[in-house]
Amino acid sequence: MSNPQTTLLSAALLAMALALSPAVAAEKTDHSQKHEHSGTHGGKIVESSHHHLEIVAKDGVLEVHVSGEDGKPEVIKDAKATAAVLSNGKKEDVILTADPSNALKGVGAFKASKGTIIVVTLTMPGHKPEQARLVLD
């Protein structure tokens, strides 16, 4: 049997935990939103495990600029990358290849409209594959 003081203490702790949980959830939501912002090439910057990817999407064209954790552009000539584009109820896989401007580029038949989901899989030399996800707004 528990005494009334133990029961009261347990109830108070439970009430505090429940009161704090929305604040913690909001903090996590705000934290994840801070990592998506506009880039210098007109796209959105998202984080993968070791890199920052600026994804520029236009109808039928994807462009990905890769920066290190320090914000400096990475050399991507030997990188391998693909993107899964989910647009208007259709999925299209796009192969991204390095071009002379140090960007990964690919083309497809997709529309870059609001709600389009783009998942980029990037493998840099000497690294494991990493992914970044972006929903167009």
N, C-alpha and C positions, 0 to 999 in steps of 0.2 A: 504494500500500500504506500502511496505517496502522501506526504503531508501537504497542507494547504500552501505553505510557502514555496515548495518545489513546483507545485502546479502553477502558481502565480508567476514564478520566474520563467517557467517553460512557455507560458502563454505570452509573456512580455517579449521574450526572445523571438518567438514565432511572429508576433506582430511586427517587430522591427525588421525581420528578414523580409516579410511580405511588403512592407512599406518601401524598402530599399530596392527591391527587384525591378520595378519600372525604371528607376534612375539608372541602374546598371545596364538594363537593356537599351535605354536611350543613349547611354554613353557608347556602347558598342556600335549602335547604328550610326551615330555621328562620326565615330572613329573610322568606320569603313567608308563613309561618304567623303571624308577628307582626302582619301587616296585617289579619287577620280577627279581630275581637273583638266583644264584646257592646256594644250601644248603649243609649241611654236610653229607647227606645221598645219594648224587648223583642226587637229583632232583632239581626242580625249586621251589622257595619260592614265594607265592602269598599271598595277604592280603584278609581277609574277614573282616567283620565289627569289630570284637574284637580280632581276632587271626591271626597268621601267619601260613600258611599251606605249608609244603614242600611236593610236590607231586612227587613221584617217579613212573614212568610208564615204564613198559616193556611189551612185547607182552603177553597179557592175565593176567597180574598182576598189581595191583595198590597198592601203599603204601602211606599213608598220615601221616606225623608227625606234631603234633599241638604244637605251642608255643604261649605264651601270648604276649601281646604288649611289655613286657619287654624283650622278647627273650628267656625266660626260658621255658623248656618243660612243657606242661600241662598234668595232669593225665587224661587219656581218657577212663578209664575202664567203665564208665557209659555213655559215649558219644554215640550218634546215628549218623550214617553217611551213605550217599549213593553217588554214582557218576554216572552221565550220560556221557557216552563215545560215541562220534560221530567220527567214523573212517571208511574210505572207503565207504562213503555213507550209513552207517548203524548206528543205535543208539542202545546202549546196556546199561541197568541199572545194576549197580554193587552195591551190599550191602557190606559196609565196617564194619568190626568188630574189636574190640580191641584184640590185642595179647599180650603175655608176654613182648615183647620188647617195650611196650608203643607206638605202632603204630597201625593205622587203616589199615586193609588189606582186599583186595577182589580180586576175580578172575573172568575172563570171557573169551569170545572167540574173543576179539578185538585185533587189531594190533596197536602197539604204534608207528605209523609212522608219518613223518612230516605232519603237518596240522591237526593232531588229536586234537579234542577239548574235554577237560575234565571239567565238571562242578561238583564240590563237594558241597553237602549240608550237613552241620554239625550242630548238636544240642548238645551243651554242657549242663550239668546239671545246671539249674537256668538261662539259656540264651535262647533267641529266636533263631530260625534257622537262619543260615548265609550261604552265598554262596561265592565260589571263583572259578574263571574261568582261565583255562590255555590252550594255543594252543602250541602243541609240535613243536619244530623247529629242 
